[in-house]
Amino acid sequence: MVKKALKNVKNALGAKKDIALLALLLFAGLAIAVLFYSGPFYSYDDMNYINFAFQVMHGSFYIGETPYAYGFAFPYFIAMSFWLLGYGALQGTFPSIFSYLAMIAVTYMAARSFKGTFVAALAAMLTLTAPFLIQYSTRVM
């Protein structure tokens, strides 16, 4: 009975360490995204997605009328961000930043289940420092 209780305590402490490490990695990812934040590019797809989000909010967005149908769900996420946080460049990029942080968390948890905490931390660090992920985490699309 005592051994089982000690094992449960050990598992709980291990879970707290994992949560703390994951929180630290997510904070580092957020800091990197904010550090390299450049805002939306006005001559690129970013403005189209902001316009689509505006159309979603006013009920005039139709997926079939856009050449950007490959990202058809993203205007809805941007519209939700505008609805929750207000209008602005940072609010437009919030779904991208959220996706970036979610990718770091999923990478950590998947690697943790296969190879343990050290490999999970390494995989998450490689994910959060990937230049293309950092670039797209600071964009609207």
N, C-alpha and C positions, 0 to 999 in steps of 0.2 A: 504494500500500500504506500509506504514511504518512498520507495523507488519510483513508483508511478507518479507521485506528486512532484518529486525532484525532476523527473523527465519532463513533466508539463511546464515546470518553472523554466527549465533550460530551453525548451521550445519557445516559450513566451519571450525570453530574453533574446534569443536568436531572431525572432520576428521583429522585436523592437530595433535591433541593430540593422536589420534589412530595411525597415521603414526609414530609419534615420539616414542610412546610406543612400537610399533612393531619393529621399527628400533633398539631400545635399546635391545629388546629381541633377535633379530637376531644377534646383535653384541655380546651379552652375549653367545649365542650359538656358534658363530664362535670362541670366546675366549676359551670356554670350549673345542671345537674340537681341536684347536691348542695346548692348554695346555696338553691334553691327547694324542696328536698325537704320534703314535708309528711307523708309516711307514708300508709298506707292509710286511706280513709274508712270507718269502721265501719258506717255506715248506708247504704252505697252498694253497687255491684256488687263492690267490692274484696273484701269478706268472702265473697261467693259464690264468687269465683274461688279464694280461698285454701281454702275448703271443698272445692271441686272438686279442687284439687291434692292435698289430703289424701286424698280418695277415690281419686284416681289412684294414689297411693303405696300404698294398701291394697287395690287391685284392685276397688273397688266403684263406679267411675265409669262411667256409661252415658250416652252423648251424647243419646239419645232421651228421656231423663227430665229434661232441663234446658231451661228457657225461654231460656237463654243460648247456644243452639246456634250463633249467628253467630260466637262466639269459641271454638269447640270445641277448637282446638289450643292455646290459651293455657294451660289448666290443666296440660297436659303440660310446657310450658316452665317454668311455676312449680314444678311437682313436681320437675323436673330441677334447678332452682335450689336447692330445699330439700334435695335429695339430695346435691348437690355442696357447698353452702355452709352447710347447717344451717337451722334454722327461725328466722325473724325477719322483721320488717317490711321491712328493707332487702333481705333475700334474696328476698322476695316481689316487690319492685319491680325486681329485677335484670333480668328479661326485658324490661321496658318501657324501662329505661335502655339496654340493649343494642340494642333496636330503634331507639331515638332516635339512638344513635351510628352504627348501620348506615345509617340514613337520611341522616345528614350525609355519610358516606363515599360512598354511592352518588350523592348529589347532586353532590358534588365531582368524582367520576370521570366522571359523565355530562356535566357542564358542561365539564370539561377536554377531553373528546374532541371536543366541538362548537366551543368558542370559546376555549380556552386557559386559562392559569393564573389570570389576573386575574378573569375572569368566573367561573371555578370557585370561587375564594376568596369572591367576592361572593355567589354562589348558596349556598355552604355557610354563610356568615355569616347570610344571611337565613333559612336553614333552622334554624340553631341558636338563633336569637333569636325564632322564631315562638312567641308566647305559648301557643297551644293545644298545640303540641308539647312545650313545657317542662312544662306542666301535666300532660299525660298521661305524660310520662317519669317523673314522680314518683309515679305511681299504680300499683296492681297490675295493672289491666286495660289 
